[in-house]
Amino acid sequence: MEILLEEFYKTDLQVEKYHQRKVYIDDKSYQINGITQSGKTKLIKNYLLSLKKNSYLYINCQDIRIDIEKLNKLLPSFCIEHKIDVLALDNYAPAFEFPNVSQLLISSEVHYDLPYLETLQLYPLDYEEFLAYEHKFDSSALNHFVQLGGFAHMHKVNMDERLLYLQNILQYALNDIEFDIIKLCAKFMSQKLSAFTIYERLKQSRKISKDKLYRSFESLYKKNYIHLLEKYGHARATKKVYLCDTSVKTALSVEKNFGRLFENMVFLELLKSQTECYYEDGIDFYLPKRDTIILCKPFADERRLFKKLESIESFIFTYRIKQIIVVSMNKEGAISHPLAKVDIIPFDIWALGD
């Protein structure tokens, strides 16, 4: 293990052109959580490369050459001998022990209860971050975002290989039950879906216990491969399920429904901006702190929109809604309504706004 540690210490880290993220590392100690391909490794390496070469040690804990027991014994003295200030344990697992260093960085899909480390949650690219990868910002940028989603590496994968690439990435990151669950979630994206419904469907095609399925469903949720949205004021009601990235829908399901995919896009922007929101019958997103409703209408038709507003007038009146935002693909405008301000805003303008 001494030889391997020396190899880790002497290896020059490489980061191909780095695009700044909204999440960043400063001089504090952090655990960085995020799904596969969300950018955890790049974030860590980019920070380490800003430091003096001999002041840090980067270890990928998934390296099969590592004997964890021996590493734990040798690492404290190695850090002292080489005056390591910053230790980065990428793809961390609990079996690894922490030596005494000035700054500790760990990354993993799973969040661990380590109160002495601040948490950075990293998601796939939001729309604003995605634009950094575009050669030019014009009307094609949003179409590219719809096609590619928020996994940055997809820009480097040939178009005809993208779906298989993403399928392989997910199969490697998830166990077989988790993979089957996320495939079903892809089918029901932006709809109400419970773990029990998934169990009822999967038990028809495979042998599985309810407890194991529930644990796997919870694991996917905690690792942020899927997101669940509560109904306002009804925490026990069936939640709506959204995917970690819209590209997952395309990779795992042949069913096409652009409206649901668009709703998932809008949800992810709300999630990444840490906006509190809920769903309600007939309402995509209710933002109680802003007295705002968001409706996802990629191809907004004013006649249908008037009917939609009529159907939710009771909610608008009861909760004193001040603003209704209709997010569209490219239509912009306003509608006169006696109870609330109604604005139709294109996704790119809305996503880049406050």
C-alpha positions, 0 to 999 in steps of 0.5 A: 500500500505504501507504493500505491499511496506514493502513486496517488500522491505523485499522479498529476490530476487531469481535468478537461476544460472545466465549466464553473458550477453554481456549487463550488468548494472553498477552504472548508471541509465538505461531503459532496453528494450527487448521482453518477455523472453529476460532476462530483469528481470534476468539482473536486479535481478542479479545486485541488488543481488550484492548490500547490501540487504537494499539498493534497492527496486524491484517492478514488476509493473505488480503486480495486487495488486498495486494501482498505484495512492497510490504507487506514493504518498507513494514511495518517503517517503518510499525511504527516510525512508528506505534509498533506493539508487537503485529503480528497476521498472520491467515491467514499465508503464508510470503511475508510477512516479519516486521518487528521488533515486541515481540509477533508473532501469526500464525495458519494451518492449517499449522504452520510451523517458527518456533522463536521463536514458541510454538505454540497448537493450536486445535481446534473446541470440546470439550464443556465449551467448547460448554456456554458457548454453551448457554442452560441446562445440562440434558439437552438440552445433550448432544443439541445437542452431538451435532447441532451438533458443535464449530464455534461458528458453527453455533449461528448457522446456521439448522437447514435450512442447516447441512449446506450451510453446512459443506459450503461451508466445507470445499470452500473450505478444501480442494482437490478431492482433499483434499475427496474424501479427507475425504468417504471418511474420513467414510464410514469414520469410527472404522474402520481406513483407510489411504491406499492403501485411499483411493487404490484407491477414488478411482481408480475415480471420478477420475484421480489419482496415488498420490503426489498422493493420499498428499501430500493425505492427509498434508496433511489429517492435518497440518492436523488435519482428520483424526486417526489412531490407532495400534494399541498396540505396532504402529506400522505397523499400519493406523490408525483414522481420526477426523474433526476434528468429528462434524458433518463426518460428517453433512455429508459422508455419508448413512450413519448409525451412531451408535456410530461417531459417538459413538466419534469424540466420545469420541476428540476429548475425549481428543485435546483433553485431550492424553491418550495413547491407542491402539486394540487389537482389541476395545478402543476406547481403551487409556490405558497411562499410566493402566492404563485401557481406555475402551469407547464404548457409547452405549446400554450393555446390561449383558448385552452388556457382560459378553460384551464384557468376557469377550472382552477378559479376556486383554488386561485380565490381560496389561496389568494394567488397573486401570480400565475406563470405559464411556462411555454417553449417559446410563446410569450405574453399575458392574459387578463384575469380578474383574480391574478396576474397571468404571464406566459413566459418561454422556458429559457427566459423563465429559467434564467430569471430570478 
